């Protein structure tokens, strides 16, 4: 009797890719998964080869849970996954990864053509001034790739986040780096693009408008959600986008939501936004907020005691812009009153008119209750053994918000939601973070629940 042949690691991996291809956005699959290979079994681990250190970092940090879940569905048992960089086309492991060579100095020809067209770039928004943390590491790496290898690695790059989290900073940083290398940069906003397009139609200069964008080199466009509802402007941008992309010119876009949530934007335009790389920026965790506050304080020439920085970092957590604003108010208050910077003065800076109402810490039970209500469930359903799709999605979102908004430890979250271990909670958080790129319903649920939780925390703070 002939025993059945065991599938090779590559055969197993091809089946896994078949599952992943329908679970992630096309741009994400093309950028990070399509060129991966199944290398070998090593003990209880399955080794996966990636084409670059960047792809390896993304899969480890942003997609590990989904990859492991798909692999376990194929092999029918629990298994760990390890990603290793391999030489393209050889399958040989590269260790350590070879650093990318520095960009060549601009030639006399490119130096002569280096200029910034369109709107001016903020001189403070450079890569050197950008604080990198877990919340923005992926978007930062994508922006650096666009600046160092424009049009060759990922095109377009689509960066999205809530307001005040640094996406415009990254856009300007790309522009500054490209200008340093003698390249032409065209920076604009979707609102400015719309205004210029309307004026070109009115003045009969539509062809000159198109040529200006086609010949503008790297295109950096802020706030593309402004194109929603403007059909003629979308048509014009669609053709300009195609011309630039076909010419191999880098396109970087920013938005307040992922491409799939851009409705009623035309499908053909929305799909093009997903062609390259979609990266999000999350609200900064405490460590990153403290690093941002220290950097901003140094730039303002302020000597701020560590307890004051920690106090501010814990109180302001939604926006980098808010962090910078409160430091400016604190500096002004210290100069006007002649008082040293203390916790009491920091509290006064927070309480100044226009700084917003006080927010109290979120109670974990409130988070669970609000999530359950949004999905039409009872809170106990999220704490029980039910595993239908709606309940599982709600439970994962509750875990994510308890971690991100309420800042609760993984072990505590697991105990609250049915006695899950910390690895299960971590997997759920990773899954929700990735689904924000690919599932507009998850994105919508997060936005609605977050807004309600913030209103609850704010109204309670006002009544104290």
N, C-alpha and C positions, 0 to 999 in steps of 0.2 A: 504493500500500500504506500503510495507516494504522498508525503505530507504537503500541505499547502505552503506555497512560498511566502515568506514574510515580505511585506512591502518594504522597499528601500526608504531611507529617510527622505529622499527627494519626492518619492511617490506619496508618502504621508503628507509632506508639506504642500504638495500641489492640491491635495484635497482640502487642507486647511485654508489655502489661498482662495479656493472656490467658495468657502463659507465667508471669508473676510471680504471678498469682493462685493458682496451684496449688503454688508453691514457698515461699511465706511464710505465716505465720500470718494468720488472718482479721483479727484485731485490728490487726496491723501493716499489712496491705493497706488496711483501711478508714481508718486514721489517717494514712497517709503516701503512699499510691499512688493511691487511687481518684480523687482530685480533681486529679491531675497531668495535664498536657497536652503534646502534642508541638508545639513552637514552630516550629523551622526547622532546616535544615542550614546550618552556618557553617564553610566550609572542610571539614576532616575531623572536625568536631565536630557532635554532635546535641544541640540545645538542648531541655531539658525544663523546663516551667513547674511550679512548686510553689505551693500555696496559702498558705504561711507560711514565715517564716525558720526556724522550728522544724523543719518538714518538710524543708526544704532541708538543714539541718545534719544531720539524721538520715540522709538518703539519701547525702550526701557522705561521712559518717564511718562509717556502719554497713552500707550496702547498695550502695555504688558498684560493687563487683566483680560482684555478682549482676545488677545492672541492665545493666552493660556487656556481660556474657556473654549475657544474653537478647537484647539489641539486636543483637549480632553474629550470633546465630543467625538472626535475622529478615532482616537485610540481607546476610548472607553475606560480610562483610568486617570487618576491624579498624576500630574507630571509638572515639573518645573521647566522653564524655558530660559535659555541663555543665548544672547546675541553676540556675535563676533564679526568683526570687519574682515571681509575676504577680498583678495585681489580680483578685480572684475574679469570674468571669463576663465579663471583658473581654479577657483574654489579653495585656494591656499589662504590660510588665516594670516592676516597682517597684524603683527604684534611687535612693538607698539605701533599705532597708526602713524603714518608719515605725515608730518605737518604740511599744510599747503604752502607752496612757495609764495614769497611776497609778490604783490602785483608789480609789473614792470613799470619803470618811471615813464611818465607820459612823453611821447615824442614831440618834436617841434610842431608837427601838424596838429596833433590833438591839443597841445597847449594853447595854440593860437585860437582854437575853436571853443575852448572852455568858457562857458558863460551860463548864467542863470536867467531863464526866461520866465515870464509869468509873474506870479506873486513872489515877494522877497522871502528868503529863508531867515528864521530867527537865529542869530549868531550864538545864542546860548544852548540851542538844541543840537548837541553833537553826541557822538558815541561815547566820548570821554566823560560827558556829564550825565550819562544814562546809568542809573543804578540797576544792576541785574540781580534778579531773585528768581525763586521758583515760579512766581506768578507770571513772569514775562521772559523767561530764558529762551523759550522756543521762538517767540516773535522776534527777540533780539538777534538770535542766530540767523533767522530768515532774512532780517534786514541787512546784517553784515554780508550774507551771501549775495544779496542783490547788489550791494555796493562794490564788493570785490570781484564778482563775476557777473556783471549785468547782462541779462538776456541769455545766459548760458546754463545756469543751474535751475532756477525755478521762475517760471514766467507764465502768468502774472503772479505776484504775491499779494494776498488779500489779508489785511490785518484788521481785526475787529475787537471792540471792547466797549464798555460803558464810558461815559465822558470822564475826562480827567485822569486817565490811567497811563498815558504815554504814547499812544499810537501816532499822534502828530509829531511828537518828539522824534520817534524813530524815522518818520517820513523825512523830516528836515535833516536828520543825521545822515541818511542815505544821500541826500542832495549835497551836503557839505563834503562828504567823502569823495563823491564823484567829481565835484568841482576841483578838489585838490588834485585829482588825477587828470585834470584838463579835459573833462567831458562836458557835454552840453546837457543841461537839466531844465525841464519844464515843470514847474510846480504850480498847481492850481487847486481850487476846490471845485466840487461839483456845482455849487451855487455860482461861482465865478464863470465856470465853463458854460452854464446855462445862460447867464447874462450876456456873455460875449457871442454865443451862438445866436441869440435873439437879435442882438444888435447887427450881426453880420447879415441876417436875412433882411432886416429893415433897410440896411445901407447897401445891399447888393454886393456884399464882399464875402459870400459863403465860401468861395473857392480859396480865397486868401486865408480865411479862418482854418479851413481843412489843412492847407499846406503848412501853416504855422505849427499845428500840432504834429503833423506827419514828420516835419523836419526838426522837431524840438529835442531830439535825443531821448533821454530817459524821461518817462512820464510819471510824475508823482501826483496823485489826485486824492484829496481829502474829502471825507464825508460823502461817499457815492450814494448813500441812501437818499440824498437830495434829488436824485434823478427819478425817484418813484413818482408816477403820475404825469410825467412830462414825455409824451410819446415821441414828439419830433426830436427833442434833445437826445433821447435814448437811441433813436435811429442814427443821428449824427455820430454819437459816441461809439455805437456799434461798428460803424465803418472805419472810424479812426483807430479803434482798438484792433481791428483785424489788420489794418495796414501796418501798424507798429509791431504787432506780434509776428506777422509774416516777415517783416524786415529784421527780426531778431532783436528788437529794442525792448529794454526792460520796462515793465509796467508795474507800479506798486500802488495799491489802492487801500484806503482805510474806510471803516464803516462802523456803525454802532450795533450791527447784528451780523450773523453769518449769512452767506449768499442765499441759502435755502429759505431764509426768513424774509428776503427782500421781495415782498409781494405788495402790489401787483407789478413788479418789474418784469419785463419781457423774459420769457424762458431762455431764449437764445443768448441774451446778454448775461443772465444769471448763471447759465451753464459755463460761459467763458470765464467768469470770475473763479470758477472751481477748477479750471484747467491746470493751474500750477500748484500753488501752495496756499492753504488757508491756515492762518495762525491767530489765536486769540490771546488777549491779555486779561488776566484775572485781577481782582483787587489784591493789593500786596499783603502778604502775611506780616506778622509783627516784626520779624527780623529785618525784612526789607523796608518796612516803614521806618524803623529806627535808623537804618543806613541812609535812607533818603533824607530824613530830618538832619542827621549829622552833616551830610554833604551840603544841604541847603543852608544850614547854620554857618558852616565854614565859608560858603560863598558870600554870605551876608556879613561876615566878620563878627559873628556873635559867639560869645562863650556861654553855651547853654549847659547847665549841669545835667548829668546823666539821668537823675530822677525826673527832671522836667521833660526830657526827651521821651522817657518811658511813659510818663503820664499822657503826653500828647499823642504818642503812637498808639496807645490803647483806646484813646477817646475818638480818634479820627481814623477810620479804616476803609472808607469807600473810595477816596479819590486822592491822588497825588497832588492835584491842584489845591485841594483843601489843606493838605499838609503845608504846602508852600505859603498859602494865604495866612494860616494861623501864625507861622513864624514871622511873617511881615508885620502882622498886628502886634505880636509880642515885642518885636524890636521897637516899633513905634511907641508902644505903651511905656516901655522902659525908658526911652529917650525923653518922652514928654514929662513923665513923672519923676525922672531921676532915680528910680528905684532899681535895685538889682533884680536879675531874673530868678524868680523863685516859683514854687508850685502855686502859691497864692496869686502871683502875677499872671501865670499861665492860665489859671482858672478865670481870671478877669478877661484875658484875651479871648478865651472861648465864649464868654458871656457877652462880648461886645455886640451891639446891634448889627444884624446882618450875618452873624456867624452861625445862625441856625439853632434850633432848640436842642436841649440836652437829650441824649439817648441813653437809656439804661441797658445793661447787659440782657441778652435774650435768654429766656428760660427754656431749657430743652423741651419740656412738655408742651410749651406754646408752639415751638417749631413743629413738633409732631402733629399737634392738633390742626395747625393751619395747613400743612401739607395734606393731611387726611381729608380735610374739608374741601380743598381744591379738587381732589379726585373723587369726591362723593363717597368717602369711606369713613368708618369709625376709627379713632386713634388706636384702639386695640387690634384692629386688623393689621396695622403696621408692626405691632409687637408680637403677633401670633405667627403660626406656621404657614398661612396662606401663601401660595406662590403663583397665582394667576398673573397675567401680564400687567394688569393695571396696578394690582397691589405691589408687585415686585418693583415696578417703575417708581411708584410713590415712596416705597421704602428706601430705594436707592437715592432719590432726591432728598429725602429727609436726612439720610446719612451725610450726604454732600453738604447740605445747609448747616447741619449741626457741626460739621468740621470747619466750614468756611465762614459762616456767619456767627455762630455761637462759640467758636473756638474751643470746642470740647475735645478731649482726648479720644483716640480711637477705641480704647478699651471701654470707656464710659458709654460711647455711642453704641457699641456692640451689646452691652448689658441692657441698655434702654430698649433696643429694638430686637428683642427675642433671644438674647443670650448669644449673639454672634461673636466670633473671635475677631481680633483686630485685622487680620489679613482679609477677611470677608468685607469688612468695612472699607479697607483701603481699595480693594478691587471695585467696590460699588462707586467710590469717589472717582476713581480713574475712568470707569465706564461712563458716568454722567458727564465728566469733563470732556470726553471724546464725543459723546452724543450731542453736546452743545454745538459741535461743528456740523453734525450730520442730520439731526432730528429737530425740525422746527417746533414740534409739539413739546419736547423736553425744554428747549430754549424758552418757549412761551411760558411754560409752567414755572420755570425758575424765575423769570422776570416778574410774574404776577405774585408769586409767593414771597419773593424777596421784598417787593414793594410793600406788601401788606405787613410783613414783619417789621420793616423799618418804620412804618406809620405807627404801629403798636408801640414800638420802643420810644419813638419820639413823643407821642401823646402822653405816655406814662411819665416821661421825663419832664414834660411841661407842668404836670400836675403836682410835682413834688415841692 
